[in-house]
Amino acid sequence: MDNDNRILALAIVVVVVLGFLGFVFGDVTGFAVRNREKVLSRMYLSSNPDILDEFSPTVDSGDFIYITVETGSSGIKDEVSFYEQVGTNPRKRAKTFLGCTGYMCRPNRVVSKKYKTSHFWDGEYCARVYDREFREDVEVCFFVK
């Protein structure tokens, strides 16, 4: 019976020491997580599936535009909105979902999608995704002829 009491006392001491160490070093490990680098999402558009990014891509109306998004440090909303650039007031024309889990795309991922433009589109259009870390839209424009 005396041996059982020693084992029980030793187990209690080990649990208390581990709890103390976890409490002391909890600030150290939590500090690293709280001070992570904030990264803005990036979006690329292309008229060709074999090219990641084109400068001012141009597609024919009814053709595909290829979208690639590098999600930032907090992810993005699972939605790409398309706006027609008319003067200073963009007009929302369409939206598509990237197919991520739930309503958002997880952080630090690469997501791709192809989207077929409307046969009625003509002019300058922009695609937007919402970055959750910086709470702002990331936008890239393209031309439809």
Disulfide bonds with the S-S distance in Angstrom:
Cys100-Cys105 1.88
Cys126-Cys141 1.87
